[in-house]
Amino acid sequence: MRTTVVALALPLLLVGVSPAFSKGCIRGAAAGGVAGHFVGKGHAVMGAAAGCIVAHHHYAKQARAQRAAARNQR
């Protein structure tokens, strides 16, 4: 049940996100899925969801820093 909720809620969180963030989500999901697979049975999906969220946050933070640096250069 939880897996279904996460699988349905995750795309709703990422609606309207630029391609750079979705690329980060895919990278994070791949890494998290592999890590979750090695942790134990049934953890691959949770690992992929967590990896997507963490990578999305990382790339969003990086983009904010780049925008701030570009504003400060002017």
mmCIF file of the N, C-alpha and C atoms, coordinates in Angstrom:
data_MODEL
# 
_entry.id   MODEL 
# 
loop_
_atom_site.group_PDB 
_atom_site.id 
_atom_site.type_symbol 
_atom_site.label_atom_id 
_atom_site.label_alt_id 
_atom_site.label_comp_id 
_atom_site.label_asym_id 
_atom_site.label_entity_id 
_atom_site.label_seq_id 
_atom_site.pdbx_PDB_ins_code 
_atom_site.Cartn_x 
_atom_site.Cartn_y 
_atom_site.Cartn_z 
_atom_site.occupancy 
_atom_site.B_iso_or_equiv 
_atom_site.pdbx_formal_charge 
_atom_site.auth_seq_id 
_atom_site.auth_comp_id 
_atom_site.auth_asym_id 
_atom_site.auth_atom_id 
_atom_site.pdbx_PDB_model_num 
ATOM 1   N N  . MET A 1 1  ? 0.818  -1.191 0.000   1.00 0.00 ? 1  MET A N  1 
ATOM 2   C CA . MET A 1 1  ? 0.000  0.000  0.000   1.00 0.00 ? 1  MET A CA 1 
ATOM 3   C C  . MET A 1 1  ? 0.863  1.257  0.000   1.00 0.00 ? 1  MET A C  1 
ATOM 4   N N  . ARG A 1 2  ? 1.893  1.277  0.869   1.00 0.00 ? 2  ARG A N  1 
ATOM 5   C CA . ARG A 1 2  ? 2.769  2.431  0.939   1.00 0.00 ? 2  ARG A CA 1 
ATOM 6   C C  . ARG A 1 2  ? 3.499  2.664  -0.382  1.00 0.00 ? 2  ARG A C  1 
ATOM 7   N N  . THR A 1 3  ? 3.913  1.572  -1.020  1.00 0.00 ? 3  THR A N  1 
ATOM 8   C CA . THR A 1 3  ? 4.621  1.675  -2.296  1.00 0.00 ? 3  THR A CA 1 
ATOM 9   C C  . THR A 1 3  ? 3.734  2.332  -3.335  1.00 0.00 ? 3  THR A C  1 
ATOM 10  N N  . THR A 1 4  ? 2.469  1.982  -3.353  1.00 0.00 ? 4  THR A N  1 
ATOM 11  C CA . THR A 1 4  ? 1.535  2.570  -4.302  1.00 0.00 ? 4  THR A CA 1 
ATOM 12  C C  . THR A 1 4  ? 1.353  4.062  -4.036  1.00 0.00 ? 4  THR A C  1 
ATOM 13  N N  . VAL A 1 5  ? 1.247  4.431  -2.791  1.00 0.00 ? 5  VAL A N  1 
ATOM 14  C CA . VAL A 1 5  ? 1.082  5.841  -2.435  1.00 0.00 ? 5  VAL A CA 1 
ATOM 15  C C  . VAL A 1 5  ? 2.312  6.638  -2.859  1.00 0.00 ? 5  VAL A C  1 
ATOM 16  N N  . VAL A 1 6  ? 3.494  6.105  -2.569  1.00 0.00 ? 6  VAL A N  1 
ATOM 17  C CA . VAL A 1 6  ? 4.733  6.797  -2.949  1.00 0.00 ? 6  VAL A CA 1 
ATOM 18  C C  . VAL A 1 6  ? 4.841  6.895  -4.459  1.00 0.00 ? 6  VAL A C  1 
ATOM 19  N N  . ALA A 1 7  ? 4.519  5.809  -5.150  1.00 0.00 ? 7  ALA A N  1 
ATOM 20  C CA . ALA A 1 7  ? 4.618  5.802  -6.610  1.00 0.00 ? 7  ALA A CA 1 
ATOM 21  C C  . ALA A 1 7  ? 3.648  6.794  -7.244  1.00 0.00 ? 7  ALA A C  1 
ATOM 22  N N  . LEU A 1 8  ? 2.508  6.999  -6.653  1.00 0.00 ? 8  LEU A N  1 
ATOM 23  C CA . LEU A 1 8  ? 1.539  7.954  -7.191  1.00 0.00 ? 8  LEU A CA 1 
ATOM 24  C C  . LEU A 1 8  ? 1.830  9.393  -6.759  1.00 0.00 ? 8  LEU A C  1 
ATOM 25  N N  . ALA A 1 9  ? 2.386  9.575  -5.578  1.00 0.00 ? 9  ALA A N  1 
ATOM 26  C CA . ALA A 1 9  ? 2.637  10.926 -5.074  1.00 0.00 ? 9  ALA A CA 1 
ATOM 27  C C  . ALA A 1 9  ? 3.892  11.545 -5.663  1.00 0.00 ? 9  ALA A C  1 
ATOM 28  N N  . LEU A 1 10 ? 4.887  10.741 -5.977  1.00 0.00 ? 10 LEU A N  1 
ATOM 29  C CA . LEU A 1 10 ? 6.151  11.267 -6.469  1.00 0.00 ? 10 LEU A CA 1 
ATOM 30  C C  . LEU A 1 10 ? 6.013  12.066 -7.759  1.00 0.00 ? 10 LEU A C  1 
ATOM 31  N N  . PRO A 1 11 ? 5.295  11.586 -8.775  1.00 0.00 ? 11 PRO A N  1 
ATOM 32  C CA . PRO A 1 11 ? 5.149  12.406 -9.980  1.00 0.00 ? 11 PRO A CA 1 
ATOM 33  C C  . PRO A 1 11 ? 4.403  13.719 -9.719  1.00 0.00 ? 11 PRO A C  1 
ATOM 34  N N  . LEU A 1 12 ? 3.505  13.724 -8.753  1.00 0.00 ? 12 LEU A N  1 
ATOM 35  C CA . LEU A 1 12 ? 2.782  14.948 -8.439  1.00 0.00 ? 12 LEU A CA 1 
ATOM 36  C C  . LEU A 1 12 ? 3.702  16.001 -7.830  1.00 0.00 ? 12 LEU A C  1 
ATOM 37  N N  . LEU A 1 13 ? 4.710  15.559 -7.099  1.00 0.00 ? 13 LEU A N  1 
ATOM 38  C CA . LEU A 1 13 ? 5.661  16.490 -6.510  1.00 0.00 ? 13 LEU A CA 1 
ATOM 39  C C  . LEU A 1 13 ? 6.563  17.130 -7.560  1.00 0.00 ? 13 LEU A C  1 
ATOM 40  N N  . LEU A 1 14 ? 6.776  16.421 -8.655  1.00 0.00 ? 14 LEU A N  1 
ATOM 41  C CA . LEU A 1 14 ? 7.730  16.873 -9.650  1.00 0.00 ? 14 LEU A CA 1 
ATOM 42  C C  . LEU A 1 14 ? 7.089  17.541 -10.861 1.00 0.00 ? 14 LEU A C  1 
ATOM 43  N N  . VAL A 1 15 ? 5.808  17.827 -10.790 1.00 0.00 ? 15 VAL A N  1 
ATOM 44  C CA . VAL A 1 15 ? 5.125  18.477 -11.903 1.00 0.00 ? 15 VAL A CA 1 
ATOM 45  C C  . VAL A 1 15 ? 5.658  19.901 -12.057 1.00 0.00 ? 15 VAL A C  1 
ATOM 46  N N  . GLY A 1 16 ? 5.980  20.257 -13.284 1.00 0.00 ? 16 GLY A N  1 
ATOM 47  C CA . GLY A 1 16 ? 6.455  21.606 -13.548 1.00 0.00 ? 16 GLY A CA 1 
ATOM 48  C C  . GLY A 1 16 ? 7.913  21.820 -13.229 1.00 0.00 ? 16 GLY A C  1 
ATOM 49  N N  . VAL A 1 17 ? 8.684  20.770 -13.124 1.00 0.00 ? 17 VAL A N  1 
ATOM 50  C CA . VAL A 1 17 ? 10.093 20.867 -12.790 1.00 0.00 ? 17 VAL A CA 1 
ATOM 51  C C  . VAL A 1 17 ? 10.905 20.897 -14.077 1.00 0.00 ? 17 VAL A C  1 
ATOM 52  N N  . SER A 1 18 ? 11.968 21.661 -14.090 1.00 0.00 ? 18 SER A N  1 
ATOM 53  C CA . SER A 1 18 ? 12.791 21.763 -15.294 1.00 0.00 ? 18 SER A CA 1 
ATOM 54  C C  . SER A 1 18 ? 13.538 20.460 -15.559 1.00 0.00 ? 18 SER A C  1 
ATOM 55  N N  . PRO A 1 19 ? 14.027 20.267 -16.787 1.00 0.00 ? 19 PRO A N  1 
ATOM 56  C CA . PRO A 1 19 ? 14.704 19.014 -17.146 1.00 0.00 ? 19 PRO A CA 1 
ATOM 57  C C  . PRO A 1 19 ? 15.935 18.713 -16.294 1.00 0.00 ? 19 PRO A C  1 
ATOM 58  N N  . ALA A 1 20 ? 16.648 19.712 -15.846 1.00 0.00 ? 20 ALA A N  1 
ATOM 59  C CA . ALA A 1 20 ? 17.833 19.463 -15.025 1.00 0.00 ? 20 ALA A CA 1 
ATOM 60  C C  . ALA A 1 20 ? 17.454 18.756 -13.725 1.00 0.00 ? 20 ALA A C  1 
ATOM 61  N N  . PHE A 1 21 ? 16.343 19.132 -13.148 1.00 0.00 ? 21 PHE A N  1 
ATOM 62  C CA . PHE A 1 21 ? 15.926 18.497 -11.909 1.00 0.00 ? 21 PHE A CA 1 
ATOM 63  C C  . PHE A 1 21 ? 15.455 17.070 -12.149 1.00 0.00 ? 21 PHE A C  1 
ATOM 64  N N  . SER A 1 22 ? 14.805 16.827 -13.278 1.00 0.00 ? 22 SER A N  1 
ATOM 65  C CA . SER A 1 22 ? 14.351 15.465 -13.545 1.00 0.00 ? 22 SER A CA 1 
ATOM 66  C C  . SER A 1 22 ? 15.532 14.559 -13.843 1.00 0.00 ? 22 SER A C  1 
ATOM 67  N N  . LYS A 1 23 ? 16.588 15.103 -14.465 1.00 0.00 ? 23 LYS A N  1 
ATOM 68  C CA . LYS A 1 23 ? 17.781 14.303 -14.693 1.00 0.00 ? 23 LYS A CA 1 
ATOM 69  C C  . LYS A 1 23 ? 18.387 13.918 -13.353 1.00 0.00 ? 23 LYS A C  1 
ATOM 70  N N  . GLY A 1 24 ? 18.408 14.836 -12.414 1.00 0.00 ? 24 GLY A N  1 
ATOM 71  C CA . GLY A 1 24 ? 18.909 14.532 -11.079 1.00 0.00 ? 24 GLY A CA 1 
ATOM 72  C C  . GLY A 1 24 ? 18.060 13.496 -10.384 1.00 0.00 ? 24 GLY A C  1 
ATOM 73  N N  . CYS A 1 25 ? 16.758 13.558 -10.608 1.00 0.00 ? 25 CYS A N  1 
ATOM 74  C CA . CYS A 1 25 ? 15.859 12.578 -10.008 1.00 0.00 ? 25 CYS A CA 1 
ATOM 75  C C  . CYS A 1 25 ? 16.148 11.184 -10.556 1.00 0.00 ? 25 CYS A C  1 
ATOM 76  N N  . ILE A 1 26 ? 16.379 11.103 -11.852 1.00 0.00 ? 26 ILE A N  1 
ATOM 77  C CA . ILE A 1 26 ? 16.656 9.798  -12.461 1.00 0.00 ? 26 ILE A CA 1 
ATOM 78  C C  . ILE A 1 26 ? 17.967 9.237  -11.929 1.00 0.00 ? 26 ILE A C  1 
ATOM 79  N N  . ARG A 1 27 ? 18.985 10.077 -11.841 1.00 0.00 ? 27 ARG A N  1 
ATOM 80  C CA . ARG A 1 27 ? 20.274 9.622  -11.292 1.00 0.00 ? 27 ARG A CA 1 
ATOM 81  C C  . ARG A 1 27 ? 20.119 9.171  -9.847  1.00 0.00 ? 27 ARG A C  1 
ATOM 82  N N  . GLY A 1 28 ? 19.445 9.950  -9.055  1.00 0.00 ? 28 GLY A N  1 
ATOM 83  C CA . GLY A 1 28 ? 19.251 9.602  -7.650  1.00 0.00 ? 28 GLY A CA 1 
ATOM 84  C C  . GLY A 1 28 ? 18.420 8.349  -7.471  1.00 0.00 ? 28 GLY A C  1 
ATOM 85  N N  . ALA A 1 29 ? 17.394 8.209  -8.313  1.00 0.00 ? 29 ALA A N  1 
ATOM 86  C CA . ALA A 1 29 ? 16.543 7.024  -8.220  1.00 0.00 ? 29 ALA A CA 1 
ATOM 87  C C  . ALA A 1 29 ? 17.322 5.771  -8.578  1.00 0.00 ? 29 ALA A C  1 
ATOM 88  N N  . ALA A 1 30 ? 18.187 5.861  -9.573  1.00 0.00 ? 30 ALA A N  1 
ATOM 89  C CA . ALA A 1 30 ? 18.994 4.708  -9.959  1.00 0.00 ? 30 ALA A CA 1 
ATOM 90  C C  . ALA A 1 30 ? 19.933 4.311  -8.818  1.00 0.00 ? 30 ALA A C  1 
ATOM 91  N N  . ALA A 1 31 ? 20.614 5.285  -8.248  1.00 0.00 ? 31 ALA A N  1 
ATOM 92  C CA . ALA A 1 31 ? 21.538 4.992  -7.149  1.00 0.00 ? 31 ALA A CA 1 
ATOM 93  C C  . ALA A 1 31 ? 20.782 4.489  -5.916  1.00 0.00 ? 31 ALA A C  1 
ATOM 94  N N  . GLY A 1 32 ? 19.681 5.133  -5.596  1.00 0.00 ? 32 GLY A N  1 
ATOM 95  C CA . GLY A 1 32 ? 18.890 4.712  -4.435  1.00 0.00 ? 32 GLY A CA 1 
ATOM 96  C C  . GLY A 1 32 ? 18.273 3.340  -4.613  1.00 0.00 ? 32 GLY A C  1 
ATOM 97  N N  . GLY A 1 33 ? 17.849 3.041  -5.827  1.00 0.00 ? 33 GLY A N  1 
ATOM 98  C CA . GLY A 1 33 ? 17.276 1.721  -6.101  1.00 0.00 ? 33 GLY A CA 1 
ATOM 99  C C  . GLY A 1 33 ? 18.296 0.614  -5.928  1.00 0.00 ? 33 GLY A C  1 
ATOM 100 N N  . VAL A 1 34 ? 19.500 0.843  -6.416  1.00 0.00 ? 34 VAL A N  1 
ATOM 101 C CA . VAL A 1 34 ? 20.569 -0.153 -6.261  1.00 0.00 ? 34 VAL A CA 1 
ATOM 102 C C  . VAL A 1 34 ? 20.921 -0.314 -4.789  1.00 0.00 ? 34 VAL A C  1 
ATOM 103 N N  . ALA A 1 35 ? 21.067 0.804  -4.087  1.00 0.00 ? 35 ALA A N  1 
ATOM 104 C CA . ALA A 1 35 ? 21.395 0.730  -2.659  1.00 0.00 ? 35 ALA A CA 1 
ATOM 105 C C  . ALA A 1 35 ? 20.288 0.022  -1.885  1.00 0.00 ? 35 ALA A C  1 
ATOM 106 N N  . GLY A 1 36 ? 19.041 0.346  -2.189  1.00 0.00 ? 36 GLY A N  1 
ATOM 107 C CA . GLY A 1 36 ? 17.927 -0.301 -1.510  1.00 0.00 ? 36 GLY A CA 1 
ATOM 108 C C  . GLY A 1 36 ? 17.842 -1.785 -1.805  1.00 0.00 ? 36 GLY A C  1 
ATOM 109 N N  . HIS A 1 37 ? 18.216 -2.160 -3.015  1.00 0.00 ? 37 HIS A N  1 
ATOM 110 C CA . HIS A 1 37 ? 18.209 -3.571 -3.396  1.00 0.00 ? 37 HIS A CA 1 
ATOM 111 C C  . HIS A 1 37 ? 19.185 -4.360 -2.527  1.00 0.00 ? 37 HIS A C  1 
ATOM 112 N N  . PHE A 1 38 ? 20.339 -3.781 -2.257  1.00 0.00 ? 38 PHE A N  1 
ATOM 113 C CA . PHE A 1 38 ? 21.332 -4.485 -1.455  1.00 0.00 ? 38 PHE A CA 1 
ATOM 114 C C  . PHE A 1 38 ? 21.012 -4.450 0.031   1.00 0.00 ? 38 PHE A C  1 
ATOM 115 N N  . VAL A 1 39 ? 20.173 -3.521 0.473   1.00 0.00 ? 39 VAL A N  1 
ATOM 116 C CA . VAL A 1 39 ? 19.803 -3.454 1.887   1.00 0.00 ? 39 VAL A CA 1 
ATOM 117 C C  . VAL A 1 39 ? 18.896 -4.622 2.251   1.00 0.00 ? 39 VAL A C  1 
ATOM 118 N N  . GLY A 1 40 ? 17.924 -4.912 1.399   1.00 0.00 ? 40 GLY A N  1 
ATOM 119 C CA . GLY A 1 40 ? 17.036 -6.024 1.714   1.00 0.00 ? 40 GLY A CA 1 
ATOM 120 C C  . GLY A 1 40 ? 15.842 -6.058 0.790   1.00 0.00 ? 40 GLY A C  1 
ATOM 121 N N  . LYS A 1 41 ? 15.076 -7.116 0.914   1.00 0.00 ? 41 LYS A N  1 
ATOM 122 C CA . LYS A 1 41 ? 13.928 -7.327 0.040   1.00 0.00 ? 41 LYS A CA 1 
ATOM 123 C C  . LYS A 1 41 ? 12.893 -6.222 0.241   1.00 0.00 ? 41 LYS A C  1 
ATOM 124 N N  . GLY A 1 42 ? 12.451 -5.630 -0.863  1.00 0.00 ? 42 GLY A N  1 
ATOM 125 C CA . GLY A 1 42 ? 11.408 -4.624 -0.824  1.00 0.00 ? 42 GLY A CA 1 
ATOM 126 C C  . GLY A 1 42 ? 11.889 -3.203 -0.590  1.00 0.00 ? 42 GLY A C  1 
ATOM 127 N N  . HIS A 1 43 ? 13.180 -3.003 -0.433  1.00 0.00 ? 43 HIS A N  1 
ATOM 128 C CA . HIS A 1 43 ? 13.687 -1.671 -0.154  1.00 0.00 ? 43 HIS A CA 1 
ATOM 129 C C  . HIS A 1 43 ? 14.133 -0.930 -1.407  1.00 0.00 ? 43 HIS A C  1 
ATOM 130 N N  . ALA A 1 44 ? 14.138 -1.589 -2.551  1.00 0.00 ? 44 ALA A N  1 
ATOM 131 C CA . ALA A 1 44 ? 14.601 -0.940 -3.777  1.00 0.00 ? 44 ALA A CA 1 
ATOM 132 C C  . ALA A 1 44 ? 13.690 0.221  -4.170  1.00 0.00 ? 44 ALA A C  1 
ATOM 133 N N  . VAL A 1 45 ? 12.394 0.040  -4.050  1.00 0.00 ? 45 VAL A N  1 
ATOM 134 C CA . VAL A 1 45 ? 11.450 1.101  -4.427  1.00 0.00 ? 45 VAL A CA 1 
ATOM 135 C C  . VAL A 1 45 ? 11.575 2.283  -3.463  1.00 0.00 ? 45 VAL A C  1 
ATOM 136 N N  . MET A 1 46 ? 11.676 1.988  -2.179  1.00 0.00 ? 46 MET A N  1 
ATOM 137 C CA . MET A 1 46 ? 11.834 3.068  -1.208  1.00 0.00 ? 46 MET A CA 1 
ATOM 138 C C  . MET A 1 46 ? 13.161 3.781  -1.402  1.00 0.00 ? 46 MET A C  1 
ATOM 139 N N  . GLY A 1 47 ? 14.207 3.028  -1.724  1.00 0.00 ? 47 GLY A N  1 
ATOM 140 C CA . GLY A 1 47 ? 15.507 3.633  -1.987  1.00 0.00 ? 47 GLY A CA 1 
ATOM 141 C C  . GLY A 1 47 ? 15.472 4.511  -3.217  1.00 0.00 ? 47 GLY A C  1 
ATOM 142 N N  . ALA A 1 48 ? 14.766 4.065  -4.256  1.00 0.00 ? 48 ALA A N  1 
ATOM 143 C CA . ALA A 1 48 ? 14.645 4.866  -5.475  1.00 0.00 ? 48 ALA A CA 1 
ATOM 144 C C  . ALA A 1 48 ? 13.883 6.153  -5.205  1.00 0.00 ? 48 ALA A C  1 
ATOM 145 N N  . ALA A 1 49 ? 12.827 6.084  -4.435  1.00 0.00 ? 49 ALA A N  1 
ATOM 146 C CA . ALA A 1 49 ? 12.052 7.287  -4.111  1.00 0.00 ? 49 ALA A CA 1 
ATOM 147 C C  . ALA A 1 49 ? 12.895 8.256  -3.280  1.00 0.00 ? 49 ALA A C  1 
ATOM 148 N N  . ALA A 1 50 ? 13.593 7.742  -2.294  1.00 0.00 ? 50 ALA A N  1 
ATOM 149 C CA . ALA A 1 50 ? 14.437 8.595  -1.461  1.00 0.00 ? 50 ALA A CA 1 
ATOM 150 C C  . ALA A 1 50 ? 15.577 9.194  -2.280  1.00 0.00 ? 50 ALA A C  1 
ATOM 151 N N  . GLY A 1 51 ? 16.179 8.396  -3.152  1.00 0.00 ? 51 GLY A N  1 
ATOM 152 C CA . GLY A 1 51 ? 17.262 8.893  -3.997  1.00 0.00 ? 51 GLY A CA 1 
ATOM 153 C C  . GLY A 1 51 ? 16.797 9.993  -4.921  1.00 0.00 ? 51 GLY A C  1 
ATOM 154 N N  . CYS A 1 52 ? 15.605 9.855  -5.459  1.00 0.00 ? 52 CYS A N  1 
ATOM 155 C CA . CYS A 1 52 ? 15.034 10.874 -6.334  1.00 0.00 ? 52 CYS A CA 1 
ATOM 156 C C  . CYS A 1 52 ? 14.832 12.175 -5.567  1.00 0.00 ? 52 CYS A C  1 
ATOM 157 N N  . ILE A 1 53 ? 14.302 12.090 -4.386  1.00 0.00 ? 53 ILE A N  1 
ATOM 158 C CA . ILE A 1 53 ? 14.036 13.281 -3.583  1.00 0.00 ? 53 ILE A CA 1 
ATOM 159 C C  . ILE A 1 53 ? 15.336 13.980 -3.197  1.00 0.00 ? 53 ILE A C  1 
ATOM 160 N N  . VAL A 1 54 ? 16.332 13.206 -2.768  1.00 0.00 ? 54 VAL A N  1 
ATOM 161 C CA . VAL A 1 54 ? 17.605 13.786 -2.349  1.00 0.00 ? 54 VAL A CA 1 
ATOM 162 C C  . VAL A 1 54 ? 18.314 14.436 -3.531  1.00 0.00 ? 54 VAL A C  1 
ATOM 163 N N  . ALA A 1 55 ? 18.357 13.758 -4.677  1.00 0.00 ? 55 ALA A N  1 
ATOM 164 C CA . ALA A 1 55 ? 19.030 14.317 -5.851  1.00 0.00 ? 55 ALA A CA 1 
ATOM 165 C C  . ALA A 1 55 ? 18.288 15.553 -6.356  1.00 0.00 ? 55 ALA A C  1 
ATOM 166 N N  . HIS A 1 56 ? 16.972 15.527 -6.323  1.00 0.00 ? 56 HIS A N  1 
ATOM 167 C CA . HIS A 1 56 ? 16.187 16.690 -6.739  1.00 0.00 ? 56 HIS A CA 1 
ATOM 168 C C  . HIS A 1 56 ? 16.522 17.885 -5.851  1.00 0.00 ? 56 HIS A C  1 
ATOM 169 N N  . HIS A 1 57 ? 16.609 17.665 -4.551  1.00 0.00 ? 57 HIS A N  1 
ATOM 170 C CA . HIS A 1 57 ? 16.949 18.735 -3.618  1.00 0.00 ? 57 HIS A CA 1 
ATOM 171 C C  . HIS A 1 57 ? 18.354 19.269 -3.907  1.00 0.00 ? 57 HIS A C  1 
ATOM 172 N N  . HIS A 1 58 ? 19.290 18.361 -4.162  1.00 0.00 ? 58 HIS A N  1 
ATOM 173 C CA . HIS A 1 58 ? 20.671 18.759 -4.443  1.00 0.00 ? 58 HIS A CA 1 
ATOM 174 C C  . HIS A 1 58 ? 20.756 19.636 -5.687  1.00 0.00 ? 58 HIS A C  1 
ATOM 175 N N  . TYR A 1 59 ? 20.107 19.220 -6.768  1.00 0.00 ? 59 TYR A N  1 
ATOM 176 C CA . TYR A 1 59 ? 20.165 19.990 -8.008  1.00 0.00 ? 59 TYR A CA 1 
ATOM 177 C C  . TYR A 1 59 ? 19.405 21.315 -7.893  1.00 0.00 ? 59 TYR A C  1 
ATOM 178 N N  . ALA A 1 60 ? 18.346 21.354 -7.123  1.00 0.00 ? 60 ALA A N  1 
ATOM 179 C CA . ALA A 1 60 ? 17.622 22.610 -6.907  1.00 0.00 ? 60 ALA A CA 1 
ATOM 180 C C  . ALA A 1 60 ? 18.495 23.590 -6.122  1.00 0.00 ? 60 ALA A C  1 
ATOM 181 N N  . LYS A 1 61 ? 19.176 23.082 -5.119  1.00 0.00 ? 61 LYS A N  1 
ATOM 182 C CA . LYS A 1 61 ? 20.067 23.917 -4.320  1.00 0.00 ? 61 LYS A CA 1 
ATOM 183 C C  . LYS A 1 61 ? 21.219 24.440 -5.181  1.00 0.00 ? 61 LYS A C  1 
ATOM 184 N N  . GLN A 1 62 ? 21.759 23.592 -6.032  1.00 0.00 ? 62 GLN A N  1 
ATOM 185 C CA . GLN A 1 62 ? 22.838 23.979 -6.927  1.00 0.00 ? 62 GLN A CA 1 
ATOM 186 C C  . GLN A 1 62 ? 22.366 25.054 -7.911  1.00 0.00 ? 62 GLN A C  1 
ATOM 187 N N  . ALA A 1 63 ? 21.167 24.912 -8.440  1.00 0.00 ? 63 ALA A N  1 
ATOM 188 C CA . ALA A 1 63 ? 20.625 25.896 -9.381  1.00 0.00 ? 63 ALA A CA 1 
ATOM 189 C C  . ALA A 1 63 ? 20.403 27.241 -8.698  1.00 0.00 ? 63 ALA A C  1 
ATOM 190 N N  . ARG A 1 64 ? 19.916 27.229 -7.449  1.00 0.00 ? 64 ARG A N  1 
ATOM 191 C CA . ARG A 1 64 ? 19.741 28.478 -6.707  1.00 0.00 ? 64 ARG A CA 1 
ATOM 192 C C  . ARG A 1 64 ? 21.075 29.180 -6.497  1.00 0.00 ? 64 ARG A C  1 
ATOM 193 N N  . ALA A 1 65 ? 22.108 28.411 -6.181  1.00 0.00 ? 65 ALA A N  1 
ATOM 194 C CA . ALA A 1 65 ? 23.432 28.995 -5.977  1.00 0.00 ? 65 ALA A CA 1 
ATOM 195 C C  . ALA A 1 65 ? 23.970 29.608 -7.273  1.00 0.00 ? 65 ALA A C  1 
ATOM 196 N N  . GLN A 1 66 ? 23.735 28.938 -8.395  1.00 0.00 ? 66 GLN A N  1 
ATOM 197 C CA . GLN A 1 66 ? 24.188 29.465 -9.685  1.00 0.00 ? 66 GLN A CA 1 
ATOM 198 C C  . GLN A 1 66 ? 23.440 30.745 -10.045 1.00 0.00 ? 66 GLN A C  1 
ATOM 199 N N  . ARG A 1 67 ? 22.139 30.774 -9.776  1.00 0.00 ? 67 ARG A N  1 
ATOM 200 C CA . ARG A 1 67 ? 21.370 31.996 -10.053 1.00 0.00 ? 67 ARG A CA 1 
ATOM 201 C C  . ARG A 1 67 ? 21.847 33.157 -9.181  1.00 0.00 ? 67 ARG A C  1 
ATOM 202 N N  . ALA A 1 68 ? 22.144 32.867 -7.912  1.00 0.00 ? 68 ALA A N  1 
ATOM 203 C CA . ALA A 1 68 ? 22.633 33.910 -7.007  1.00 0.00 ? 68 ALA A CA 1 
ATOM 204 C C  . ALA A 1 68 ? 23.998 34.430 -7.455  1.00 0.00 ? 68 ALA A C  1 
ATOM 205 N N  . ALA A 1 69 ? 24.858 33.527 -7.905  1.00 0.00 ? 69 ALA A N  1 
ATOM 206 C CA . ALA A 1 69 ? 26.176 33.932 -8.377  1.00 0.00 ? 69 ALA A CA 1 
ATOM 207 C C  . ALA A 1 69 ? 26.066 34.783 -9.640  1.00 0.00 ? 69 ALA A C  1 
ATOM 208 N N  . ALA A 1 70 ? 25.123 34.431 -10.509 1.00 0.00 ? 70 ALA A N  1 
ATOM 209 C CA . ALA A 1 70 ? 24.926 35.199 -11.730 1.00 0.00 ? 70 ALA A CA 1 
ATOM 210 C C  . ALA A 1 70 ? 24.394 36.599 -11.405 1.00 0.00 ? 70 ALA A C  1 
ATOM 211 N N  . ARG A 1 71 ? 23.531 36.714 -10.413 1.00 0.00 ? 71 ARG A N  1 
ATOM 212 C CA . ARG A 1 71 ? 23.000 38.021 -9.999  1.00 0.00 ? 71 ARG A CA 1 
ATOM 213 C C  . ARG A 1 71 ? 24.094 38.888 -9.373  1.00 0.00 ? 71 ARG A C  1 
ATOM 214 N N  . ASN A 1 72 ? 24.995 38.257 -8.637  1.00 0.00 ? 72 ASN A N  1 
ATOM 215 C CA . ASN A 1 72 ? 26.043 39.012 -7.970  1.00 0.00 ? 72 ASN A CA 1 
ATOM 216 C C  . ASN A 1 72 ? 27.125 39.498 -8.937  1.00 0.00 ? 72 ASN A C  1 
ATOM 217 N N  . GLN A 1 73 ? 27.238 38.869 -10.081 1.00 0.00 ? 73 GLN A N  1 
ATOM 218 C CA . GLN A 1 73 ? 28.242 39.261 -11.068 1.00 0.00 ? 73 GLN A CA 1 
ATOM 219 C C  . GLN A 1 73 ? 27.841 40.538 -11.792 1.00 0.00 ? 73 GLN A C  1 
ATOM 220 N N  . ARG A 1 74 ? 26.594 40.842 -11.845 1.00 0.00 ? 74 ARG A N  1 
ATOM 221 C CA . ARG A 1 74 ? 26.122 42.011 -12.589 1.00 0.00 ? 74 ARG A CA 1 
ATOM 222 C C  . ARG A 1 74 ? 26.519 43.283 -11.945 1.00 0.00 ? 74 ARG A C  1 
# 
